[in-house]
């Protein structure tokens, strides 16, 4: 059996989170945990919503999925705040990486939720320049 390791041109990552973990932050966007994980733009977006917990949970799961996708490609030392998840004008999640080492990567992300869970699926493709 041959097992692929590292240095691949693409990676996938998935994460599922319990929305309940994020309900404790209801109106507290200055909580230290949130400020370690999310950018100011992400917090602004989530707390503009009537129910912020599903949006916080989805972005957290998205960050986890992106980190796993990069790790699947051979490792990465990205941290949560170096990944920013916003939405385009149609509501499609957009991933902005704040680390130059990943400038040549394309990241696609899908987020979904139900009553108590969110799921995120990420695909990362490294563009080849020759």
C-alpha positions in Angstrom: 0.0 0.0 0.0 1.3 3.5 -0.9 0.3 6.3 1.3 0.6 9.9 0.0 2.3 12.4 2.3 2.8 16.1 2.1 3.8 18.4 -0.7 0.6 17.9 -2.7 -0.9 20.5 -4.9 -4.3 20.3 -3.2 -5.7 19.5 0.2 -9.1 19.0 1.8 -10.4 19.6 5.3 -13.7 19.3 7.1 -14.9 20.3 10.5 -18.1 20.1 12.5 -18.9 22.2 15.5 -21.7 22.4 18.1 -23.4 25.8 17.9 -24.0 25.7 21.7 -20.3 26.2 22.4 -20.7 29.7 20.9 -23.9 30.8 22.6 -22.1 31.9 25.8 -20.6 34.8 23.8 -24.1 36.2 23.0 -23.3 39.9 23.4 -19.7 39.8 24.3 -17.6 40.4 21.2 -14.7 41.6 23.4 -14.2 38.2 25.0 -10.6 37.1 24.9 -11.3 33.8 23.2 -13.1 35.5 20.4 -10.3 38.0 19.9 -7.8 35.2 19.6 -9.8 33.4 16.9 -11.6 36.0 14.9 -10.7 39.2 13.0 -12.5 42.5 13.7 -14.4 42.2 10.4 -15.6 38.6 11.3 -16.8 39.7 14.7 -18.6 42.7 13.2 -20.4 40.4 10.7 -21.4 37.8 13.3 -22.6 40.3 15.9 -24.7 42.2 13.4 -26.8 39.0 13.2 -29.7 38.5 15.6 -28.2 35.1 16.5 -24.4 35.4 16.4 -23.7 31.8 17.7 -24.3 29.9 14.4 -22.2 32.5 12.5 -19.3 32.3 15.0 -19.5 28.5 15.0 -19.5 28.4 11.2 -16.5 30.6 10.9 -14.6 28.7 13.5 -15.4 25.4 11.7 -14.3 27.1 8.4 -10.9 28.1 9.9 -10.4 24.5 11.2 -11.3 23.0 7.8 -8.8 25.4 6.1 -6.0 24.6 8.5 -6.7 20.9 8.0 -6.6 21.3 4.2 -3.2 23.1 4.4 -2.0 20.4 6.8 -3.1 17.8 4.3 -0.9 19.4 1.7 2.2 18.9 3.9 1.8 21.0 6.9 1.2 24.7 7.7 1.7 26.9 10.7 -1.4 29.0 10.0 -3.2 30.3 13.1 -6.9 31.3 13.3 -6.4 35.0 12.9 -4.4 34.5 9.7 -7.5 33.1 8.1 -10.4 35.5 7.6 -13.8 34.2 6.4 -16.1 36.8 5.0 -19.0 36.6 2.5 -19.4 38.0 -1.0 -22.5 40.0 -2.0 -24.3 36.7 -2.7 -23.5 35.2 0.7 -20.8 32.8 -0.6 -18.0 32.4 2.0 -14.7 33.9 0.9 -11.4 33.0 2.6 -8.7 35.6 2.9 -5.3 34.4 4.0 -3.2 36.9 5.9 0.1 35.1 5.5 2.3 35.7 2.5 3.6 32.1 2.4 0.2 31.0 1.1 -0.2 33.7 -1.5 -0.4 31.3 -4.4 -3.1 29.1 -3.0 -6.8 29.1 -3.9 -9.2 28.3 -1.1 -12.8 27.2 -1.6 -15.0 26.9 1.4 -18.6 25.6 2.0 -20.4 26.3 5.3 -23.7 24.8 6.4 -25.7 24.5 9.6 -28.8 23.0 11.1 -30.4 23.6 14.5 -27.4 22.7 16.6 -24.4 21.9 14.4 -22.3 23.6 11.7 -20.1 21.9 9.1 -17.4 23.3 7.0 -15.6 21.8 4.0 -12.5 23.4 2.5 -10.5 22.6 -0.6 -7.1 24.3 -1.1 -5.2 24.2 -4.4 -1.7 25.5 -4.8 -1.2 27.2 -8.1 1.9 26.3 -10.0 4.1 29.0 -11.4 6.8 28.0 -13.8 
